[in-house]
């Protein structure tokens, strides 16, 4: 059977035939052998799990920068280098300077009756309208739509035997955190021994970013014994409210709270992103950019990061999460670098750090891009693309823009890849909000998220190089290459679905 290029040549379209041949040759540069070898470098035991920040993560960034340089790409980082760095601080809660003050009532003290759970700090103290939220949300989106923006939220949700928020309530709490209240106070009925252990863990040191929004507003666990008298002033009984099933938002106009969560800075550090650019060939469209992204960090090793040891194995290599996506970006970059002529639009190849800490690196990049964020027309993000099903990849976000239709068309044009791009099969997990593409989406950039799902080795030492299916990954990367090329050459840039734009971009107001 003759190739498409041969048919085009026979019909008198030599330029188009040559372009088809050039594209096929570029795609052929994406090989299982190269993928396996490159993943073997950055997910080796010597990289100690690539925790953010760490010397090993810096080594990985230097390796990727070296690959981008070798491919002839242009640097997009700081001071004409491939590396973009952002500040990190190691902090500890200042319990003496942190309080929850109730106007005309008691002051709730941290350590004794309150402890930070997640989110940023509020060192100057924040005050806002107080609302009570109770019940269980069915999905993260449902919780995020609750009207809590700019408010101090007291969440009274079902608890488990340890007195902490029950699994059924976590979706509600995650959605509330995305809704960016001024502060989120979560009632807990933890017994004394559980509370003492939580305080010991939560009052230890932590890493935070001192720029932008960081992890968002503070979330604080507050013991029932401290909140009960405060809520009684508004006629609220904690035990009764905790039994509510449907989500409820109730204003508490007579209750004024000021939440102060103050840090002590113990150490200042920096962490890397790696940024490379391939300039487009069109004099107009080259000022628009398609981003291919992945995160190069992981959870470290036992004793230093969030990695639990398994027997004698103490290193979480993160071969799938997300060395697979990181190397997918490098492999795609190698294919694009071979194209002649180049795509009409420019491309940015981005590997970020801090994803496991709270999407730090992508948040910093999207806040400090080398080109105006409005000129970035799409982000194709890859996180965990090296395991699970042989001929299937989940692509999250297809329903939110016409990128989904473009992917379907490109996929149909390449049946030789034997790769079905299916919809999100875990909508309740909220994966759309849990990887680096979200920092682009909430700023108005249409995205697609390529993801093969988690597995038993997720954030465990078992996520090793030997378990990567490099042949499968090579077909996924070729699909992303063809899709990226289609987007880079299209006359029109991708368009949001209006309802999705209102919900994801306008309702988020640029916040996490």
N, C-alpha and C positions, 0 to 999 in steps of 0.2 A: 504494500500500500504506500502510495506517495505521501510525503509530508505536505502540510498546508503550504509551506514555503515553496515547495516544488510546483504545486498547483498554481500558486500566484505567479511564479516566474513564467510558467507556460502560458498564462493568460496575459502576460505583458505588464506585470506589476513588479519589476525587479527591485525597486526601492522598498516596497512593502515586504517583499519576500526576504530581503536582506535584514530588515528590521525584525521580522519574525525569527530568522535564524539567530540574530544577535541576542534576542530575548531568551530563546531556548538555551543558548550557550551560557548566558549569565545564570539562568536558573540551575543549570547543570553543575555550577560551582558549589551549590549547596549539597553537601554530601554527608552521609552517615559517618564516614570515617573522620571528617573534620569536626563534626559535631561532638562525637565521642572524645576525640583528642582534646578539644578545647574545654569541654565540661570537665574532663579529667584534670586540667590545670587548675581551674578556679574552685573545684569541689574536692580537691585533694586534702588529705588530713593536715598537711602543712598550713592550710589556710584557716584552720581552727574554727570553721563555721562562720567566718566573715561577719562577725558581730559589728554593729554600728555603735560607737567608733572602735576601731582596732587597727593595729599595724598590718594585720593580714588583709583587712578590707582595703587599705591603701595599696597593698601589693596587687590585689585583684584589679583595682582601678588603673594602676600603672600598666598592667598587662593589657587591659582592654584599650587604653589610650595608645599603647604601642601597636596594637593590631590596626586601629583606625589610622594611625600615621602610616603604617606600611601599605595600607590600601589607598593612600593618596587623598584621604578626606581632609577637609579643612577643620581646624579646631574651633569649638564654640564655647569654650570655658573661659576661665579668668585669664586676663593678661595674655591673650593669644595662645593659650594652651588648651588641651582637651579636658582639663580638670576644672570643675566648678566646685568651690568649697562653701560650706555653710557652718555657722557656729552652733555648738552644743555646750550645755552646761551640766555638770553633775551637781545636783542640789539635794537638799534635805528640808523637810518642812520645819519651819520655825514655830514650834508649838506655843511659845510664849506670845508671839505676835500674831497668831492666827485665832480668830474667834468667829462665832455666829452670834451677833448681838440682836436681841429682841427689844424693840422700842417699848419702854415701860415694863419690861419683863426681865427674865434672867439672861445671862450670857452663857452660851454653850461653849465649853472648852474642848480643844482638840487634845486627843490622847485619852482623856477621861470619858468623853461622850461623843466624840466625832473624830473621823479620820478620812483623809483624802483617799479616793478610790481610783480615779483617772482624771484626765483633763489637765488644764494648765493651772496657773496660780492667779490670784486676784490680790496682789500685795497692797493696793491702795484701798481695798474694801469696795464692794459693789452692793448697790441697793436697787431694787426694782419692785414692781407690783408682784405680790405673792399669790401663787395659785397652787391648788391641791390637785394632783393627778393620781388617779387610782385605776385599777383594772388591768386587763391583759390585752395587748394589741395583737391582731392576727398576723400582721406583716410589718417589717420595718417602715415601709412607705406609709402605712396607716398611722403609725406612731409619729412619724416625722411631720404629718399634716396637722397634728394637734397644735393649737394656737398657744405656743409657749415662748416664742421668740421675745427676747428682752425682759424676761420675767425670772424671778427667783421661784423655782419649782420645788415643791415638797411632794415626793413620790411615795405613796404608801401602797405597796404591792405585796402579793402573797410571798411568804418566805418558806424556806425549807427547814429541815430539822435542826440545822445549825444556826437558824435565825437570819440567814442571808437571802437575798432575792432568789426566788425559785426559778427554775429553768423557764417556766411558762411566762415569766415576767421580763426576761432578759431582752426580748424583742422590743418591748415597750421602752425599756431604759435606753437601749441603743438608739432607738428612734428619737427619743427625747434629747439625747446628747447631740444628735445631728441637727435637731431643731435649734440648737444654740441658745438655750436659756442663759440668763446671767449666771445662775448657779443652779445645780441640781442636787437637792438634798434627798437622800434615799433612806427611809426609815428601816431599821433593822432590829429584830428581836433576839439578836445573838446572846447566848448565855455568857457568863463571865469568863469562863476559860477560853471560849472561842474568840471573844472580843479581845482578850489579852494577846492572843496569838496574832490576830489581824493587826492590832496596833504595832506589834513588834515587826511584822513584815512591811506594813505600809509606811512606817516612820523611818525606814531605812533610806539609803541614798537612792536617787533615781536620775536618769538622764532626761533633760528637757531642752527645747530650743527657745532661745530668748528673743527670736524675731517672729513677726507675723502673729498668727493665731495659735501656733504650737498644737497642742492636743485639744484645743477648744476650752470651753469654760470649765470651771472646777466641778467635779462630781464628788460629793461627800456622803459617807455613811454616817448616820446619826442614830444613836440608840433610842429606842422607844421611850425609855424612861426620861430622856431629855426633851423629846418632841411632844410627848403626850400632854404635859401641862400647857405648852405653847398652843397646841391645836385646840385644847379645851376652851381657850379663850374665844375661839371662833365657832364653838359648838360642834367640834369634830371629835369623834371617838375613833381612835386608831384601829381598834379591833374590828369595829363594824365596817369601816372603810376598806380594810384589807380584804374583806370577803367579796368586794365588788367584782363582777365578771367583765363587763364592757368598759372600755376606756372612758373616763369621765374627767373633765377639766372644770374646776370650780374656783372662782375668784375668791380671795380672802382679803377684802379691802381694809379690814380693821387690823391686819397683821403686817407690820413693817419689819423687815429683816435686813441686816447688813452683814454680808459674808466677806470675811478677810482671810485669805489663804496666802500666807507669806513664806517665801523660800529663803534659805541660806545657800549662797553659791559657794561650793567647795572647790570646783575645778572648771576651767574653760577648755574645751576641745573643739576640733573641727572634723567634718566628714566630707567625703567626695561624691560628686556626680561625675559622669564622663559624658561629654557632649561632642558630637562630630556632625559636620554639615557637608552635604553634596549639593552644589549649586545647580539649579535647573537651567535649561537651555532656552526657555522662552523669555524674551526681554521684559514682558509684563508679568507672566505667571511665576517667574522665578522668585518674586517677592512674596509668594505664598508658600507654605511649608506643610508637608506631611511628616508626622512624628512616628517613629517606631520605638517603643519603650519597653523596658523590663527592669526589675530590681535585682541588684547584684549582691545585696546583703542577705544574711540568714541569722539564725538565733544563737550562734556561738557554740560554746562547749560547756560541759558540766563544770560548775564552779566559777564560771565567768558570765555566762549568758543565761538564756531561758531554756537550755537544753537539758533534758533529763537523761542521765547515764543509763545505758542498757548493758548490764554485765560489765565487761571490761571495755566496752566502747563508750567513750565519753564525748565524742565529737559529732555534732549534727552537721553533716557535710552539705546538706541542702542541694543535692544534685538536681532534683526536680524543682525544688522551691528555693531559689529560682535560677540556679545555674542554667537550667534548660532554656528559660526565657532570655536570659542574658546572652547566651551564645546564639540563640535564634536571631537576636538583633545584630550581632557581629556577622553571622552567616548571611543575613539579608543585605547588610552593608557591603559585603564582599561581592554579592551578585550585582547590586546596583552600581558599584564602582566600575564594573566591566562594561556597562552599557555605553554604546556610541551610536547615535547621539544620546545625550543624557535625557532623562525625563524633563518635561516642560516645567513642572514645579520643582522647587527645592525639597530636599529631605533632611530631617534631623534624626540622627541615631543617638538614643539616650539610654544610658544605664544609670540608675539612681541607687542611693543607699537609704537607710532609715525606713524602708517600707515596713519592716517588722516592728518598728518602734511607734508607728503612727503615720505612715506615708510622708515622712519628713522630707526626703530628697525631692520627690515629685512636687510637693507643696512649694518648696523653695524654688525649684526650677520654674514652675508655672508663675511664681511671683517675680522671678528675676530671669526671664528668658533672654536669649541672645538676640531675639527678634520680637517685635510687638506681638502680644498674645493674640490679638485680633487677626494677625496674618497666619496663624496656625489653623489649618482647615480641618485637620483630622488627627486623631491619635489611635494607633493600633498597638495595643498593649498585650504582652505575652507573659503570663505568670503560671508556671507549671504546665509544660507542654510536652513532657517526655515520658509519660507513663499512661497506665490505664488502657482504654480501648484502642485497638489497633487501627481502626479506620474511621474514627469519630473524634471530633473536637467540639466542645461547647463554645459558642461565641455569644457572649453576653452583651446586651445593649442593641441588638439588631432592630428592635421595635421602636427605638427612640429617634431614629433618623433614617434617611434614605441610604445610609451605608449598608443596611441589611439587604436592600434590593441589589446594590452593587455587588456585594459579596455573593449573593445567590447567582447572579449572572456570571461572575468570574469563575465561581466554582463549577458551574455547568459547562464552561468553556474548557475545563481541564479535568475531564473524567479520568485521565491517566494517573491522577494523584490518588484516586480511591480514598478521598477524605470527605466525609459528610460533616458539614458545619451545621450543628443543631442548636436549637434555642436553649436558654437557661432552664435546666431541669431541677434547680434548687432555689426557686424564687424566695422561699422563706429564710434562706441563709443570708440574703442581702449581699451577695458577692459583688454586685454592681458598685457598692460603696466601700469595698474592702481592699482594693488594689489601686495602683498608681494612676490609672486612667481617670479615676474620679476627680482628681485635682484638675484635670483638663476639662472634664464634663461640666463641673460646677462653675467654671469660668467661661462656658459657652462653646467649647470645642467638641464637635461630635466624636464619639469614640466607638471602638469595638474592642472587646476583651476576650482573647483566646486563652482557654483554661480547660485542662483535662480533669479537674476535680481533685479532691484530696484522696488520701489513702491511709493505710495503717501506719505508714512511715512518716506521715506529716509531722514536722517539727520533732522528729526522733532521729537517733543515730542511724536507723535503717534506711534513710533516704540517701543511698549511696550511688556512686557512678555506675557500678555493675548492673544496677536495675533500670537504667535508662534505656529506652527503646529509641536508639538514634535513627533507625530507618524510618520509623513513624514520624519522629520529629522533623526529619528532612522534608517529608511531604507537607507537613504543616507550614514549615518556613517557606517552602516554594509557593504555597497558597497565599501566604501573607505577602510574599514578593510580588506575585501577579496582581494581588489586590492593591498593594501600594503603588505599583506602576500604573494601574488603571486610574487611581485617584490623582496621581501626579500628572497624568496626561489629559484628564477630563477637561472639557471646556468650562464646566460649572463646578464650583466647589460643593461639598456635601451640605445637605439641608436638614435641620431638625424637624421632627414632628412638633407642631405648635404646642400640643398639650404636654408633651415631654419637656419642651423648653421651659414652659411656665413652671412645671413642677420641680425640675432638677436645677435649672439655672436661676430663674427669677425668684423662686421661693427660698432657695438657699442663700441668696444675697451674697454669693461668693464665699460662704463660710463652710467649714467642715461640719 
